[in-house]
Amino acid sequence: MITSKLDCHDTKLSTTVLPDGVTEKDISLITRNDDHYYLQFNFQSKNTVLPHQGFKIHISPSWKNYLTTLNKIFEFCKEENLAFKYISNKVEILKNLSGNVPLWTAGKFITIYPPTFRVFKNIIYKLYLLPELKEKPGIYILTDRRYKDSNNIFYRYGIINGSDKNIYDLNGNRLYEDYHELKYKLPKFIQEPFPQNIDDHKRARYIFKKYIPTKGINSKASGSVFEAKYKKQDVILKNAKFGFEDFEYTEIEKLKNEERFLKILKNESFIPRYIDSFHEDKDYFLVESKVQGVDVDTFRALPRHSFSNKNNNREKLFNTFSSVIINLLRNLSIMHSKGIFLGDISARNVVINLKTNDVYFVDLGQTTFVKLKKPNIFYRTKGFYDESIPQLSLVQQDNRQMGYLIMALFTRANMFLKIDFTGNMSISFLKKFAEVNNIPSIFVDIIMKLISNPNVKLEEIISLLQHSSDKVKFQKKEYCFPSTLLNQLSKSCLISQIDDIKFNESKYDLCPHKCEIEFNDYTSLEMKCMESTKTLSKDMFNSKLSQQILHDLKKLSIDIQDKNIERSYVYSLSLGKIISLLFCSINLIQQTSEKEIWICKIENIMKFIEKNYKINQNNKIGYKINYSSTFLSPYLYDGVAGILNLYLMLKEKFKINEYDTLIVELAHSLVLNLMPKSASFKRGLAGIVHVLIKYRKIFGDNSIDESIKIMTTCFDSYTYLWNDNKYIVNTHFSKATINFEEGNKGIIKVLKESEFIFEE
């Protein structure tokens, strides 16, 4: 049996929901998608061939009526000879109907596939007349249009049959890619079949009148959070969508609960101030004051908060973290003294003022009184709770979650809880991270106290921290090559090969697909070259592909000169896509007769990147992941390592030496990323080490050897042990894998490359 902890493409969900009255003959008409998320009954006649594209119907029930709705649709489609599919796992149904899924899929419990437009119009009207649907509540589907005034019948034009995701006109010309926009969309040659519905006549009373949304903060199917303007002041606007619910509460009830505790805690300075609440149609809105600051993830990512950066004032840094942690604990202690359980403690639900170190709790949706009965259903943010938290008292739950939150101030080690629910992997990673980054041991100690002894008095920890100083430092160690880890990772790859465990490998398509407007994605080609350890050959560059690469290179070199760049595709183009194009171009032009012309274009693009993407903070360099982003990346795919690799390629292949000073600067900045969130080759430690080793070989700079040794010995902290075999955890912390981009194979490559460093 394949464990769901491993990233295998033959992992399947169990079927736990089936309509009443299913016969053996019905079962013979079933088809499934790969992971068995959907179950499809193909009741259409044998002569009926479903079209590539057309109108499809979605039925969107609520959690309380999904089963009776499924039974009715099963009977209806069987009688009408229609194909339909539905989500067949109860846990996944709950996720969908409570809004804990991507915006694109929320509410789409059942999909019906009419074979023709005439059948579509006839069937949707018959569905509308069914009392079982007409009288039942449902969930609004963002990508669809409501049929008339129905609560749960929606429709959209899109792909019905086949793997091709493109929509075509009547002459077979490609128009656009489906599943790309979160809105109802019709191709130009299709007229709206039902020009009027109830939504067309709705008018907002307050939104965009009294309260003007200016920025999205968080968006879920069940509700969103915005910054908004109210009487020239910035406020926070939260909304809960009608219909979304779990076993116990609707989303609207949760938002009203937050409103209740905002009022109860109105005198506490660490809680936002209640301003207003109202309904717009059936949805509910809450307006509260905006507190100044950043969330925990942003706080951690700031270069000035790095203990490994020698340019930072260590004493000042210690005092900053101490102050923030004391404020977190003091605020929680005040709530507990009032008999209040905070609930969902996570990085997103806390705001830290960077000037004062004040801390605010900004999500009280699941806050309750300690004396009340524990909720039967309680949604926490993944990465901030372990398997034993439900067995603790409510106060103890808060305390342990606070331990994981404080851990997140320093490292994302807490996110390993997504794959290892015991918390052992997170704790092990934290200790290694603290060792290599010289984190004061007092911080590790208080994290461990909160996690291992959640009954501890918060006042005791506050007192301990108030009387501590940054005295204890981790001693320098001798680092040995991790040969045991190399053997273990290699063994896991061999076992998967012997047992035919089909991990989700990176699929390399040598004919890139269009992933962004007017720009091809060459990432797969770049990764193929990295994995093969060979120079890209003429065999890889067929004529069509070579033309594509050079065409895109030429086009990009022109488009970056556009004065209205914010209106062009370049503005949203990811740096990773640009790096991949340049990587492939550098390899390709070696085989052309016009090297100088193409090198000039490449260098112009590199200068554009340096000017518009590069950020230097506290002598630590980062690159924005796209033109307009504020997020900086050190990684091979879209950051410092990727840019450094390009400069090294220009030097190695074309003897270009004018970037030597910049190369050294980038390399010495890159070594500060000793333990990033992931071990992966594409977006993690392996790619960083790979490029640093390449730099070390070309420049002979042995001053970075110590850092490379430290990084190399950190890989073991990213491994997940399954059946006594080790696998690398992927970048989402959700699965363990052996594939090259994220798993064992990429780490094995880098370990072999680094061995010579330990021998010198």
Helices and strands as residue ranges (DSSP letters): H 24-27, E 30-32, E 38-42, E 53-59, H 66-80, E 83-87, H 90-97, E 110-113, H 117-129, H 131-134, E 145-146, E 153-159, E 166-168, E 174-177, G 198-201, E 212-220, E 223-230, E 233-240, H 251-264, E 274-280, E 283-289, E 294-295, H 296-301, G 303-305, H 314-337, E 340-341, G 347-349, E 350-352, E 359-361, E 368-369, G 389-391, H 394-410, G 412-418, H 424-437, H 441-452, H 458-466, H 483-498, E 514-516, E 519-520, H 523-532, H 543-559, G 565-567, G 569-571, H 575-588, G 589-591, H 595-612, E 614-617, E 620-624, E 632-633, H 640-654, H 660-670, H 685-699, G 702-704, H 705-714, G 715-718, E 719-722, E 725-729, E 736-737, H 744-759
